Amino acid sequence: MKKKLIIILGVLLTIGVFGYTSVSGASTDTKVNLDWKLNGKDLKKLELIGAEQDVFVQVEQTENKETSIHLEGKVSDNTERNLKKVRQTEDALKIELSSLNKVRVMATNEGKDHLKLVVSLGKDVLLKEFDIKSAIGNVEVTVPENFKGEYSADNKGYGEITILKSDKAANQLISVETMGDITIKK
């Protein structure tokens, strides 16, 4: 009887530790306001990986010479550390907020601030590929009226998907994966 009690207490303690570490590192208290500039003729690949909160993305065409990308919102301390490891080239940017492969116990986007990402494309710059792979949370992407592209969405069986009709002939792709609602609109 004592052995069973010890085993049950051990299992409960392990679950408690996993739960606490998941929730304690997930609070979004740190404000971020970051900018990146890209000078490539086209933006070959833009990636936003591992968001654990709602994400609002606005893609706009500008008359500027260069493409600028702006990220703002409140994130966790772990996410802030990951933002220091952004990978950038002349025509690509990878923003990895957290690892998609890590074990998440009790993952939720409840009570977390949303992130806003504004992609201001330079004059005549095409966004060739834009991948958003969130761990959890709703994703809303707004593209310019004249944007012609192919759209791919996978909500992993959670939430609703509302996306634009794909133009298979277009040479641009916006792909969104998350556990939540996905909206791609003009």
C-alpha positions in Angstrom: 0.0 0.0 0.0 2.8 2.4 0.9 4.6 1.6 -2.4 1.5 2.5 -4.4 1.1 5.8 -2.4 4.7 6.7 -3.1 4.3 6.0 -6.8 1.1 8.1 -7.0 2.8 11.0 -5.2 5.8 10.7 -7.5 3.6 10.9 -10.6 1.6 13.8 -9.2 4.8 15.7 -8.3 6.2 15.1 -11.8 3.0 16.4 -13.4 3.0 19.4 -11.1 6.6 20.3 -11.9 6.0 20.0 -15.7 2.8 22.1 -15.4 4.5 24.8 -13.3 7.5 25.2 -15.6 5.2 25.4 -18.7 3.0 28.1 -17.2 5.6 30.1 -15.3 7.8 30.6 -18.4 4.8 31.5 -20.6 3.6 34.8 -19.1 4.0 37.7 -21.6 5.4 40.6 -19.6 8.3 41.8 -21.7 7.5 44.5 -24.3 9.3 44.1 -27.7 9.4 46.7 -30.5 11.9 45.4 -33.2 12.7 46.4 -36.7 14.6 44.6 -39.5 15.6 46.0 -43.0 16.1 43.9 -46.1 17.6 45.2 -49.3 17.0 42.3 -51.7 15.1 42.7 -55.0 12.5 40.2 -53.7 11.8 38.8 -50.3 12.5 35.2 -51.0 11.5 33.8 -47.6 10.0 35.2 -44.4 9.4 32.9 -41.5 7.7 33.5 -38.1 8.2 30.3 -36.1 6.9 29.2 -32.6 4.5 31.9 -31.5 2.5 30.9 -28.4 0.0 33.7 -28.6 -2.3 35.3 -31.2 -0.5 36.9 -34.1 -1.8 39.7 -36.4 0.2 40.2 -39.6 -0.2 43.0 -42.0 1.6 42.9 -45.4 1.7 46.2 -47.3 3.4 47.5 -50.5 5.3 50.7 -50.1 7.2 53.1 -52.3 10.4 52.7 -50.1 13.6 51.4 -51.6 14.0 48.7 -48.9 11.7 46.2 -47.2 11.1 46.7 -43.5 9.7 44.3 -41.0 8.4 45.4 -37.6 7.4 43.2 -34.7 5.7 44.5 -31.5 3.9 43.2 -28.5 4.5 41.5 -25.2 6.4 38.2 -25.1 7.8 35.9 -22.5 11.3 36.1 -21.2 12.2 32.9 -23.1 10.8 34.4 -26.4 12.8 37.6 -25.8 16.0 35.6 -25.6 15.1 33.8 -28.8 14.6 37.1 -30.6 18.3 37.8 -30.2 19.0 34.9 -32.5 17.0 36.1 -35.6 18.6 34.9 -38.8 18.7 37.6 -41.6 20.2 37.8 -45.0 19.7 40.3 -47.8 16.5 38.6 -49.0 15.3 36.4 -46.1 14.4 36.6 -42.5 13.7 33.9 -39.9 12.2 34.9 -36.6 12.1 31.9 -34.3 10.1 32.8 -31.1 10.3 29.3 -29.6 11.1 25.8 -30.7 8.1 23.9 -32.2 9.6 20.6 -31.1 9.6 21.3 -27.3 7.2 19.5 -25.1 4.4 21.8 -24.0 2.2 20.8 -21.0 -0.9 22.9 -20.6 0.0 25.2 -23.5 -2.5 28.1 -23.9 -2.8 31.5 -25.5 -5.4 32.7 -22.9 -4.5 35.9 -21.1 -1.5 36.6 -23.4 -1.0 39.7 -25.4 -1.0 39.4 -29.1 1.9 40.0 -31.4 1.7 42.4 -34.4 4.0 41.9 -37.4 4.0 44.5 -40.1 5.8 43.6 -43.4 6.3 46.7 -45.5 7.5 45.5 -48.9 9.8 47.9 -50.8 8.8 49.2 -54.2 8.3 46.4 -56.7 9.4 43.8 -54.1 7.6 40.4 -54.2 7.1 38.3 -51.1 7.9 34.9 -52.5 7.3 32.7 -49.5 5.9 33.5 -46.1 5.7 30.7 -43.5 4.0 31.2 -40.2 4.2 28.2 -37.9 2.7 29.0 -34.5 2.6 26.5 -31.5 -0.8 27.8 -30.4 -3.0 30.9 -31.0 -5.0 32.5 -33.7 -3.3 33.9 -36.8 -4.8 36.7 -38.9 -2.9 37.8 -42.1 -4.0 40.9 -44.1 -2.5 41.3 -47.6 -2.7 44.2 -50.0 -5.7 44.3 -52.5 -3.4 43.6 -55.4 -1.6 40.6 -53.8 -1.9 37.5 -55.9 -0.7 34.3 -54.2 -1.3 30.8 -53.1 -2.6 30.3 -49.6 -2.1 27.2 -47.4 -3.6 26.8 -43.9 -3.4 24.0 -41.3 -5.2 24.5 -38.0 -4.4 20.9 -36.8 -8.1 20.3 -36.2 -8.6 23.3 -33.9 -10.5 26.5 -34.8 -11.8 27.8 -38.1 -10.0 28.5 -41.4 -11.0 31.5 -43.5 -8.6 32.1 -46.4 -8.6 33.8 -49.8 -8.9 31.8 -53.0 -5.5 30.7 -54.1 -4.0 31.8 -57.5 -2.1 28.8 -58.5 -0.3 30.8 -61.3 1.1 33.3 -58.8 4.7 33.0 -57.7 3.9 33.8 -54.0 3.0 31.6 -51.1 1.6 32.3 -47.7 1.5 29.3 -45.4 0.0 29.2 -41.9 0.1 26.4 -39.3 -1.3 26.8 -35.8 -3.6 25.3 -33.2 -6.3 28.0 -33.5 -8.3 30.1 -36.0 -6.6 31.1 -39.2 -7.7 34.1 -41.3 -6.1 35.4 -44.5 -7.8 38.4 -45.9 -7.4 41.5 -48.1 
